[in-house]
Amino acid sequence: MPECPKDMTEPQYIHLAYDKHCHFCSAPVQDVFWASRLRCCRKCMDSRFEGLSVLYRNYPTGIDCPFYSLQCSIRDKRTRQPFKLVLIEEVERIGQRLKELKEDKEALKLFVNAQRKEVEEKEEHAQRCITFFASLSHDRSRDLDDARVRRKNAIIKKLEDRGWGDEIKNIHDYCPTIFSRHPIVNQPKDLTDRIWANNRNKLVEFMERCKADRLVRERRALLRGRIEIVSILVGKYAFDNPTQIIPEIADICLLSKELRGLILETDAAVIMDESSFDSWLIALPHICQEWRRSKDAFLLQLLTSSTSASPASSTKEPDVSRFALATTYFGCKKCSGLILYPRILAHSCMTIHDTTRSALQVNLDTEELWRALLYSPWNHTGDKLWLHEEAFNAVREVVLATGNDPSVTTAFQMDQLDARFSCQVCFAGRFAMNWRSAVVHSIGRKHVGPSQSSWRLLDEATTIKIKTEEESQPFFDPGRHYRCVRCGATESESWRGAHLLVAHNVNRELEENDFYPSHDEPLSIPHALYIDTL
């Protein structure tokens, strides 16, 4: 410890160093302002200290040195950028003395030099005190850390004697801090027989929980490895059938008891590969057909219950021709998008995994399979989509503007017509667009309903002129998206290589069968065009 400074007695010095109370109000305080020879709490700091501007109000002019060099200062650490504060009493004392000596130049010079030297000595001594007590704190922290390590090693030895050695190694391999941060382990006290006897059962319970968690992780990793093999097989099937929408693994598991048995009931010691699922793979086309039929029936029921269409047929195969109508739009509750058929069957929002639900809520007979899956069954909550009635009404008005019957006109027929329409509500009828843009425009601007039936079919000459103008306009193309054969994740064309590296640790050039085209492709809808000559 640095020697006692000349301006303090030893009792004062010891009091400053070890009595952790404010020198003004006796409140508990940790900070020591060594150069100012005091401790001060935050409350007293506001009333006893002030910024350097107080010097200019108390010191006379004509002093041949910086004002701040005549007294010690502290740093206010409560602000983001600490600034200097000075003790008001000290400033007033020094200011009064400077005013008294202002006329005696020689005495003033001697006082200023003596005051500056005293400040320098205090600052130098303060720095040595700070360094000394910082080293004490460091040594104390090191001693405490050493005690924690000794306690941890002693507990590990006790647990190893009871057969927990391998489990402790597994804990350290999974997360080294789990064991070290346990409240019983992370204490700077040596382990005694009494402490061990009092905490032995708690530590054994902790080890049993860690073991149970490890077994769950290993079981889930085993199941996910098998699910990945199935995903690759399904991905290859999707690659060979690019026009067919393939269900997620969760849907396939729901429909195939045989597959669930292979994934869940095969012994953990058996190393499974693609050949392990050969017997099941034969049934995959039928499973996909059954899934498609059931989802088409669900959508058809939704269509007939929301519109004035005739009831769905009770035949085995649903009449999917109704989905081709231009008025058939579905809405997604997750992304609020306008989704057409059959894209709705492949829309990613329909299969977002929801681990907050139990397996029983999705008709899976085992919870562990549900937790191991990366995707949920399609629309497993039953409320992820709805028939978009606003879009239905909007398309109806646009189709009527062409003179066609909305109840029989298909989206393909409207695309073939490729007409242009003007919105009579916006910009005095000078807002022109194709029929799909008109639907989006109607919903966005609430131009829906008989009272606002305001679409006008443009003549052929104007349509040709608009199409020519559209070719020179910027057009957003979302580009193609692809699904990973290994996991089913959807990626853009430029991110496929990065996905293989990050998700599957595959560092090589892309191969043709690594990805297959996604059916969840958003529509490329051109912007509406404003033309003055309409």
N, C-alpha and C positions, 0 to 999 in steps of 0.2 A: 504494500500500500504506500502511495506517495507520502512524503513527510508532511507534518502539519504546517500549513501556510503561516506566514508571519503575522497576518492580520486576524488570526483566530487562535483561541486557546484549544488545547486538546479535547476538553469536554465539548466545546462547540463543534469541533471537527468530527468527533465521534457521533454527536447528535445529528449533524448534517448527513453523515454517511449511513447511519443505521436506524434513526428514528423516522419511521415512514408516516409523518404527519405534516400537514400544511403549516408553515410558520406563521400564518395569519389567522386561521380559523381552527386549526388542529384537526381538520378533516383528513381521513386516510388518503395518502397519495404515494405514488411510486416514483414519479419523475423527480430527478435532482438537477437543479440548475447550478452546476459547480462554480462557474465564474461569478455568478451573482450571490453565491454562498447561501442559498435558500432552497426550500421546497415550496411549491405553490400548487393549489388545486385549480381546476378550470374556472370555478366561480370567482375566486379571488384574482385570477389572471385578468379577467375582464375589468375589474375595478382598480387593480394595483399597477397594471402595465398599460402602455400605450405605444402606438407606432412611432417611427422615427420623426414624424412631423412635429411631435411635441418638443423636440430639441430647438426648432426654429422659433418657437413661442417663448422659450425660457432662456436661451443663450443669447448674449449680446453679439452684435456684429463686430467684425475686426479681429476675430480669433484666427490665428494663422495655422489652422489645422482642421481636418474634417471633424465636424461635431460628433459623429458616431464613434470616434476613437477615444473619447474622453470618459466613457462609461461602458460597462459590460452590458451585453444584450442577450436575449434568449430568442429561440425560434418557436413560433406558434405552429405546432404540427396539426392543428385542427383543420387547416385549409389544404387544398390540393397542392399549392405551391407555398410552403412555409415562408413567412416573412418575419423580420426582426421586431422584437418588442423591447422596450426599456422600462425600468422601474421608475415610476413617476416621482417617488420620494427622492431617489438618487439624482434624477434630473434637476429637481428643484433645488437640492442642496448644492450641486455643482454650479447650476446657473446663478444662484445667489452669490457664491464665492467668486465667480467670474465677473459679475457686476461690481463687486467690491474692489477687485484688483484692476478694473478696466483702465484707470488713470495711471497706475504704476506699471509701466510696460515691462520692467525687469522682473518684478514680482509675479506678474501675469505669466511671463514666459516660463519662469521656474515652476509655477503651479501646473501649467499645461504639460510641461515635460514630465513632471513627477506623476501627474494623473495618467498620462499615456503609458508611462513605464509600469505603473501599478496595474493598468488594464492588461498590458501584455503579459505580465507575470501571472495574473489570475487566469488568463486564457490558456497559457502554457501549462499551468498546474491543473486546470480543469480538464485539458486534453489527456494528461497522464492519469487522472482519476477515472475518466471515461474508459480509457484503454484497460486499466487495471480491473475495474469491475466487470467490463465485458469479458475479459479472460476468466474471471471468477465464474461468471454465468456460463461460459462455454465449458469450463471444467466441470461445473455442477451438472450441466446437461449430459456431458459425456459419462459422468459417474452414474447418472440415472439410467442412461441407455445401456451401460454395462450391466447394471442391476436387472434391467428388463431381459437382457439376453441370457443372463445366468438363470433367471426364473423360467424363461421359456425353455431353455435346454433341460432344466431339471424336470419340468412338466413333461416334456417329450420323452425323457428317459423313463419316467413313471408310467406313461401310457404305453411305451414300447414293451415294458415288462409285462403288460397286460394284453399284448397281442395287437396293438393298434399301429404298429410301425408302418406297415404297407399303406394303411389309410392316411396316415400323416403325410407320407410321401405323395400320395394322390392329391391331397389337399394343397400341398406346396406346388405341385405341377399345374393344378387348375388355377389357383389364385393364391400366391404366397402370403398375402396380407390377411386372409380370412382367419388363420390361426393366430397370427401375431397380434391382431387387434381385438381378440376376445377379451372381455373385461377382466376375466380372472388371470389371463396370461400377461396382458399389457399393464403390469404394475411394477414400479421400481422397488420391489421388496424381494429379498431372497426367500425361496420356498422352504418352509419348515414342515415338519411332520404334522403339526397341528393345522397349518394352512391347507396342506394336502388333504387331510382327513375331512376338513370342512367343505372342500370344493371338489372332491373326487367324483361324486355322483353327477354333479353339474357338468363336469368335463366329459364324462362318459356319455351323458345324454347328448352333448354337443357333437361328439364323434359319431354317435349313432345317427343323428340328423344329417351330418355330412355324408355318411355312407349311403343313407337312403337317397339323398339328392344325387349322389354320384351314380347310383344304380339307375335312377330315372334318366339322367343325362345319357348314360351309355345305352339304355334301352331306346331312347328317342333317336340317338345317333344311328343305332342299328336299323330302326324302322325307316329313318330318312334315307339311309343308304339303299334300302330295298325299294323305297318309293322312287328314288332317283333312277334305279334300273328300269322300273315300270315307266317312268316319264320318258326315258330314252326310247323304249319300245313304242310308246304311244306317239312320240315325236317322229319316229321313223315312219309310222303308219300315216301320220298327218303329212309328212313330206311326200309320201307316195300317192296321197289323195289330196292334192292342194285345193280342190274345189269343195271339199267336205269340211264342215265345221265339227271339230272334235271336242268332246267334253273334257273338263278338267279331271285330274286323277281322283279328286274327292267325289265327283259324280260317278266315276267308274267304280270306285270302291262301294258306293251305295248300291249300285246295280249288280255287283258281282260278289257273291259270298265266297266263291272259290278264290278270288284275288285277295280278299281280306284274310282268308285262312293261310294263304301262302306267305303273306306279309307278317302276320301276327303269330302264327302257330309253328312256323319252321324253327327248329332249334337254333339257338344263338351260335352254336359251334359250327353250323353249316354255312359255308361260304357260298353265297348265291350269286349267280350271274344271269345274263339274258336267257341262257338255255333253261334256267330253273322255271321260267314262266312260259315255256313252249306250249304246254297243254292248255293254259289259259288263253294264250294269244289267239288261238283259233276262234274264240268266242268274241274277240274285240269288235269285229264289224257288226255283229248282231247287237252288242251292247250299245254301240254308237247309234245304230238305227233306232233302238228302243228309247234311248235318251232323247234323240231328236223328235221322235213321235210324241213323247210325253210333254216336251217343252212347247212344241207346236200346238198341242191341245190346250195347254195352259194359256198361251198367248191368244189363241182363238176364243177361248172362254172369256178372256179379258176384253177382247174386241167386241164380242156379241153382247156382253153385259154393259158396255159403256156406250154403245151406239144403237141405232135402230135396226141393225142388221138382223137377219133371221138367225134363230138359235143354231148352235154348232151341231153338226151331224154326229150321231152316235156311232158312226162307222169307225173301223179300226184306224184308218188313215185320215188325219184331219185335212180339211179342205184349205190348203195353204194359199190357194189362189187369191183369197181375200187380202193377204198380206201384200200383194203386188199393187193394190190400189194406191193412187197418189195421195189419198187422204190418210193413209195409215202411218202414223208417226208415234213412237214411244218416247217417254221421258224418263231420264235417269235421275233418281233422287240424290245420288252422290255428286255427280258433276253437272247436273241440270242441263245436260245436252239433249239435243234432238237426235234420236237414234232410229234408223230404219231397220226393216227386216231384210236379210237375216243377220245384219250386224249385231242386233240386240242379243243374239245367242252367243256371240263371241266377245261382247263388251266386257272389258276388264273390271269395271265397277261391280258387275254382277257376282264376281267370285273373290272379292277382297276378303282375306281371312279375318275372322272375328273370333278371337280366342276367349272373349268374355262370355261366350255362350258355351253350354255344355254339349257333349256328344249326343245326348238324348234329344236335344232340341233340333238336331239335324238328322235324326233317325240313324245315327251310327251306333253300333252295339258296343263300342269300346272307346273310352276316353283317351287312351294313349295314342290311338290312331288319329283321332281328331287333333290332338296337340302336335303330332308329328307332321301333319299335312301343311303345305305352304299356301294352299288356296282352299276356299270354301266351295261347297256345291253351289251350282248356279241358282241365284236368287233364293238362298236357303231360308231367308227370313220371310219370304213371300211378299215383301213390300218395297223392294228396291226399284221398281219401275211402275209406270202407269201409262195408260193410253192417253196421249197428249191431245186433249180435246181442243185446246187453243189452236194447235197446228191443224187439226181436222177442220175446224171452221175456216181457218185462213186458206187452206188449200181449196176448200169448197168454193170460196168466193173467187179465187183465181181461175179455177176450172170453169166456173160458170161464165167468166169473162170471155172464155174461148168458145162458148156455145156448146160445150160438151156436158155430159151427165156425170157428176162427181161420184155417183154410186157405182159406175162401171169403168171409169177412166183410170188407167194404170199409170204408175210413175214412168214406165218405159214409153208409153204413148206421149206423155208430156215432154219427156226428154227428146223424143223424135220430132215433136212439133217445134221445139227450141224457139218458142216465141219470146217476145219481150213485152213487158207490161209497165205501165206508168202508175205511180201512186198519186191519186188526185188530191190527197190531203197534204202531202209534203211538197214544198217548193212549187206550188201552182201547177202540179202535174208534170214537172220536168225531171222527176226522179224515176229512172228506167232501170229495169233489172229482169233476170230470167225468173222462172216460176219458183225455183228453190230459194233464191235470194228473197223473193217476195214473201215466202213463208216466214223466214227469219226476220225480215223487216216488219211484218205484221205483228209478230209476237213481241218484238223488242219495243215497238212504238204503240202497242195496244190498238192496232187498226183491225180489230176483230169484231164481228157482229153485223147484223143486217143494217143497223143504223149508220155504219161506216163502210158499207160496200162501195169501195172507191177505186177498184182496179179497172184499167182500160187497156184492151189489147191494142198494141201499136200496129200500124199498117206495115206492109212488107218493105216498102222503101225505107221507112224510118228504122225498122228492125235491122236491115242490112247496114245502114249507116252506124247504128249503135254497136253492132258486132265488130265492124271495122275499127271503131274507136276503142272497144274493149281490148283488142289485140295489142294496143300500145300502152295499156294501163298496167301498173304493177299488180301482180297476182300472187297471193300467198298459196304455195303448194306444200302441204304438210309432209309430203314424201311418203315412201313406202315404209312400213313397219314389219318387223319380223319377230317370230317367237323362237326361243332357244329350245332345241331338241332335248337338252338335258333337264331343264327345270321349267320350261314354259314361260319364262319371263319375256316381256315384250320390249324390244329395243329398236331404235331407229337404225337405218342402214349404216351410218357412220360410227355407231357405238357398239356394233356387234363384236369386234375384236376386243375392245376394252371389257365387255361383259364376260367373255370367255376367260380373260386373264384374271379379273377381280373375283368373279363368282365361282369359277371352276379351276383356276390355276392352270389354264391351258395356254401356253405361250408358243403359238405357231401361226402360220398363215391360215386364214379362213378356208374351210372346205365347204363344198356345196351342200352337204347334208348336216351342217352345224345348225342351220336355221331354216325355217319354212315361213312363207308369207302369212302375216296375220290377217284375220278377217275383221279385226276391229279397226277399220280404216275410216277416219272422219271424211266427210264430204268436202270436196274442193269447190267451194261456192264463190264465184266472182263477186267483186264489190258492185254495188249499185252505181249507176253512172248518171251524172247530172249534165244534161245537154241543153244549151240555151235555145236551140232552134226547134225544140219540140212544140 
